[in-house]
């Protein structure tokens, strides 16, 4: 998703919603670590960190466009 965001800088708004969903799903390993389901938490922490970093980069690239897209999609 990060590569798609950087390559298609003008059209990445459609990827912003997908990245928001990916960040929400990437929080599942954190819950699994808390419940001691995961045997090796290092990989889960790395994956979650990459997902959050990717989302932050997406927001930094164009905050105004993301805000408009979220308002349009969720009718806020």
ChimeraX attribute file (.defattr): number of C-alpha atoms within 10 A of each C-alpha:
attribute: neighborCount
match mode: 1-to-1
recipient: residues
	/A:1	16
	/A:2	16
	/A:3	9
	/A:4	11
	/A:5	20
	/A:6	14
	/A:7	11
	/A:8	11
	/A:9	13
	/A:10	10
	/A:11	12
	/A:12	20
	/A:13	20
	/A:14	11
	/A:15	17
	/A:16	21
	/A:17	15
	/A:18	13
	/A:19	22
	/A:20	16
	/A:21	12
	/A:22	17
	/A:23	19
	/A:24	13
	/A:25	12
	/A:26	19
	/A:27	17
	/A:28	13
	/A:29	18
	/A:30	15
	/A:31	12
	/A:32	14
	/A:33	16
	/A:34	11
	/A:35	9
	/A:36	11
	/A:37	11
	/A:38	15
	/A:39	10
	/A:40	10
	/A:41	15
	/A:42	11
	/A:43	12
	/A:44	19
	/A:45	16
	/A:46	11
	/A:47	14
	/A:48	21
	/A:49	15
	/A:50	15
	/A:51	21
	/A:52	19
	/A:53	14
	/A:54	20
	/A:55	20
	/A:56	12
	/A:57	13
	/A:58	23
	/A:59	16
	/A:60	11
	/A:61	14
	/A:62	14
	/A:63	10
	/A:64	10
	/A:65	15
	/A:66	20
	/A:67	13
	/A:68	12
	/A:69	15
	/A:70	14
	/A:71	11
	/A:72	10
	/A:73	9
	/A:74	7
	/A:75	7
	/A:76	7
